[in-house]
Amino acid sequence: MGLFDGLMGNASEVSIGEVEKEFTRVLTKGESIERAYKLIRDLFLFTNKRLILVDKQGVTGKKVEIHSIPYKNITHFSVETAGNFDLDAELKIWVSGSSTPIQKQFNKSLNIYEVQTVLADYVL
């Protein structure tokens, strides 16, 4: 991911092997990471059982908050593709019990349909 994309708040796909080593302790028996996306230093992990949002906090990023969202709690989601003049695509996910969606922006080089397909496979 380029510095410009990071500053613009865009996410890009990262190696699964790279994040599996760091988050092995968080995964349950039989759970594996299917896709991983990085937004500056936060992570968006799709596993075969849930969506994991990793929020690295503070100046050093040593303090980490991990949100676990079972796919069954996702009520609906939307994707907005990048246009000719847009630099990014957007994914919105609504979780039961919350009226505000989780929003993430992805850089134009990432196939937003691929992200949507991964989510749809687990939610639908």
N, C-alpha and C positions, 0 to 999 in steps of 0.2 A: 504494500500500500504506500503510495506516495505521500510526502509531507503535505502537499496541497489538499489531497483527499482527506487526510486526517484533520486538518484545520477546518475544512468545510463541513465536518461532521459526517462524512460518508463512511460506510462500512465496506469491507472487502473480504472475500473468502480467505481463510487461513488453513494450513495443513492440519488434518485431523491428528496425525501423530504428534504434532507440536503441542496441541492442547490436551490430548489424552494423558500424557505424562504428568501434566500439571494438575489435572482434575480426576485422577484415578480414585482418590479418596472420597469423592462426591458421588461417584457412580454406584448403582446397586448391582447385585449379582445378575448377570445376563444383560446388563445395560451397556450400550455402546454409543459413541458419538457418531452421528450420521453426517452432519454438516456443522461448520464453525465459521463465524463471521466476527471480525474485529472492528470496533468503532473506537478509534484512537487507542485507548487501552482497555476499554470494556469489551466483553465478549457476549455473543449470542450463540448458544449451543443447542442444536437440535439433536436429541438422542432418540433411540427407538422407543422410549417410554415417556419422555417429557421435554419441555422446553426449559432450558436453564439460562438465566440472565445473570451475568457476572459484572458487578459494579465495583471497580477498583477505585478506592477513595483516598483522599489526602494527597500531599505532595509526592510522597514516595510510592504510593499505590500498594503499600503493604497491607493496609486494611481493606478487606474484601467482603462485600455483601453478595450473597448468592440467593437468587430468587428461583424457586422451582415451581413450574406451572405444568400440572398434568394436562395432557392434550384434551381430556374430557371437560376441563374447565374453560376451554376456549370456546366462546359462544359464536363469534364470527370474526372474519378477517378480510382485509382488502389490500390490493396492490395498486399502485399508481406507477405506470411506466414513465421512463424519462422521455421527454419530447425532443424536438430539434434544438430548442434553446435551453432546455433544462439540463442541469449537470447531474441530476440524481433521480433515482426511483425510490418509492416509499412503500413500506410495509406497515400496516396498522393491524393490531391484534386486540380484540376485546375479550376480557376475562370476566367470568361470572362474578357478580358482587362489586364490579367497578364500572362506572359509567364512562370513564376516560380510557381511551385505547393506549396501548403501548405502541409507540411510533419509532421506527428506525429508518434511516436513509441509507441507501446503497449507491455506490458509484455507478456511473453509466456503463462501465465495462462488465459489470456483473449481470448475469441473466436473472432478472427478477422473477421470471416465470419458473425457473428452477427452484428458487426459494419458495415460491407459492406452491409448487408441486410437492415439495417435501412436507410442508405444513398441511396441505390438503390430504396427503396420504395418511397422516396420523389423526387428523381432526374429523374427517368425513367417514 
